């Protein structure tokens, strides 16, 4: 009766019970068919109830699926989304176009992973700015827990991290916007007893707003983030003069990461090698010319 009640309602189930299990005696054949019918309805109701329960079960976080979802966003152009800065100024994400954009999604009530991710990102951003230039790219940290991550909370989160650098904004928005935006950049998150389950992910957009690279982990080797930025800033930039283009190509190939110092440095060894090569080729050319002249003089004499 309980399962039939859940499936068909109490009134309908009572009619079914009376139809399948009447009080008056019936022939054995009809009684047997009634029992079979009742068992069938009982089993069917269990399947429907189970299926119904599955439909209402919230999606669970799966790292592999989250990673596939993230990678599927590569080469996707991010559209227009409205945010509010920590100073309560409205801003559209498309306003950051014109230079590469580094995006980090966090929630401010996180007391472990998100602060660690942001602190380490600040270290890598400093390394990148030293190598690529202070104004060469922008950074945004976006709060995805819209019920909590207000402009005030985002400003406090930045202050607690001692982040006060140019071209780095801490943004808030509404629930619908963050859901659409996070899906667009390939970032999914799920409510959990400990807060939220999500990938530790940094997204890099190119100057046109297209997803260029995804970087994973709370801590990672700095080149994983700096190299994509270097490629975008020096490798794909269209310069007005040939000299400026040559300079950027040199900076692209000659600025390398030194794991001992943890910083990017200009590699002069390439120029030393080129200079030695020119000297050696020059010496060989001089030797050939001298020998040619000597043979010519000997031949005429």
Secondary structure, DSSP 8 states (H G I E B T S, - for coil): -HHHHHHH-HHHHHHHHHHHS-SS---HHHHHHHHHHHHHHHHHHHHHHHHHHHHTS-----HHHHHHHHHTTTT-B----EEE-TTS-EEEGGGGTTSEEEEEEE-TT-SSHHHHHHHHHHHHHHHHHHHH-TTSEEEEEEE--TTT--HHHHHHHHHHTT---TTEEEEB--HHHHHHHHHHHT--EEEETTEEEE--EEEEE-TTSBEEEEEESSS--THHHHHHHHIIIIIS---SSHHHHHHHHHHHHHEEEETTTTEEEE-THHHHHHHHHHHHHHHHHHHHHHHHHHHHHHHH-
